[in-house]
Amino acid sequence: MPDLPTPQDAAEAALFSECWDAVLSYADLCTAGSVAATRLATEAFALGIREARAAETGTTRNSGRRPARLPRIPSLLTAVRTTAAAWETDGHGHKLDPELRLWLNSEKAARYTGPPLRRPLALRGLRDMQEPDAALLWLAEVEAVPLYIVARRLGLDPATVSDELDQVRVLFRDRCHRNHLDTPMAAQCRSYARLLDAVTRSPLADTPDDLSRHLARCVDCAEAAACLRLQGGGLPAALASGVIGWGGLAYLERRRRAAEVRLGAGRPDPVDPDGPPNPGAHKARVLRGGLLVAAVLVSLLALAVSMMPGGATDDGAAAPTDGSDRQPVADPGITTPSVTAKPSDSATVSPEPSVTRASDRSEHTASDPEPQGTTSSTARGSEPDPAPETSEPATCQVDYDLVNQWPDGFQATVTVTTAEALGTWSVAWSFKDGQQVGQMWDATFAQNGTRVTATAADYNKTVPADGSLAFGFISSWRGKNSPAYDFTLNGHSCDRVN
């Protein structure tokens, strides 16, 4: 009997749910249709995880200091931007928002991939912080997650998390100030640098007329002022615009609007069942973000990236070595499973996931503040495919491992050992209790009734003789969760080893 879910499992589930919702929310802003939004989100999520794993491997190989990188959510959002740029280059730009296409071909977009000292100040400042501190700042300021939930997620004391956030804001300002001084700038901008620092440091300081006129004309200095001024509530916009780029303010609006609606509805939060109640409602629930994968699917996807590290290196710059970094507020120390690099064109995508454009926001109700979407390749209600008949002895063995289980979902891995060399592979199996696969990594999948078929990704098609292939997935279950059975490899039956 599998172990009951732990509080850490629930926290990891909520974390993955929030990461996916963030990616899907931004992908919806970037695309011209709901199906394209789901596809862009899926590809970007896979890219973000691969980059995170590569960064983590590089850290291990160098046996030492972790390179500076963004926290999970902003790292995945930059992966959406990168994937959209690849679409534009590869001739799929017609699927993107027209304004985004103009931006991708402008000098503004080039800043994010150009010389590090020319990149947006907020992006550089966030990357220069230790990852747990940067995560606290992003979750609180941009994702609008209530502080008591942020505290539990990052392992902080809820009583002191507000003070921690104040310290992190100051730390972010310090990083931005240092980066601003390091940025190549015109002589006039350089002459205003110290004055800008002094004016933005004090909440009571007035902005001199000449500096005010300069900020009205100079985009770079105005960007610096937004990052350096901690008063006035402009920090979330500075972070969203500087890190995400195009659509940053619209993304911020979505997250905050959805947070207000969700908290106002008083939905219970699975991460913090004992948290403070919302006035006039039940226990508050943290927003899952701009767009939600359908409620059950979100929880099913939960642990797939629960071990995900903070994010991929954005420009390869090293973390500050001047010793000025304080100890980080928390370090989840999570690793990453592999995810399919790119969904197969043959995989079925939900024909009309209810992902909605930003212009349609007024149509949503309080109970559904953000559109929903899904990347499931499931075809429901059909009969399972009959198992292929063969009298030949099995040439493969299957290890089906139930990694984790929670009230409405579970995570499993499948490892197949083959006696023969394979140029590509397809593994199929059946479920007894109506389980439905929601997400899969290291393979693409299709489900027909109770029969599931997993197909090799581009990077793991070849398997040597007596070698193994492996992939993982997350699925729903209800009432009973019997192990999968009737495994086949390329149509030939396999023996179960457990």
PyMOL commands that set and color helices and strands:
alter all, ss='L'
color gray80, all
select helices_A, chain A and resi 7-30+34-61+72-89+93-95+98-104+107-110+116-118+121-127+131-141+147-154+161-182+187-201+209-217+219-228+235-244+248-265+295-300+358-363+458-460
alter helices_A, ss='H'
color red, helices_A
select strands_A, chain A and resi 292-293+372-373+378-379+396-406+409-418+426-430+436-441+443-448+451-456+467-476+485-489+492-493+495-496
alter strands_A, ss='S'
color yellow, strands_A
deselect
rebuild
show_as cartoon
